[in-house]
Amino acid sequence: MSLSFFQSAVVPSQQLQLQVGIGLSFPRLQRVQSLVVEAKAKTRQEDRIARHSRIRKKVEGTPERPRLSVFRSNKHLYVQVIDDTKMRTLAAASTMQKAISEEFSYTSGPTLEVAKKIGEVIAKTCLEKGITKVAFDRGGYPYHGRVEAIADAAREHGLKF
């Protein structure tokens, strides 16, 4: 009998295994290639970054229609309006700004109400600067929850997607 699969996967390749031949009383040595199985374990962040790069191939910010980019962390939300041709941020809003952080008291991260306020602030900032049309970049996140709330609030306050 040969070693079990797990032992052969763990030990280095090109090991010697002891096998007993059928009907023979003497053990014989035989070289065996071991098989190492590795999982393609990706983190959630790596998956999000891959989705974001696929989105960025299609969504580009121009001076006429800049890109509204969303980033979500565990504690904060960040929204930027970016002109990709000049590589400039035209407007930005986040939960780090005093006006928003003082208005809401949240300890475990931003809620839907906070996301709606961010959408409202970014829309007002864009309209003051003469930006009415944007291309929405969800940043690899699902269009659900806080990301959806930011987009809906920005639409309600005058931005066109």
Buried (B, 14 or more C-beta within 10 A) or exposed (E): EEBEEEEBBEEEEEEEBEBEEEEEEEEEEEEBEBEEEEEEEEEEEEEBBEBBEEBBEEBBBEEEBBBBBBBBEEEBBBBBBBBBEEEEEBBBBBBEBEEBBEEEEEEEBBBBBBBBBBBBBBBBBBBEEEBEEBBBBBBBBEEEEBBBBBBBBBBEBEBEE
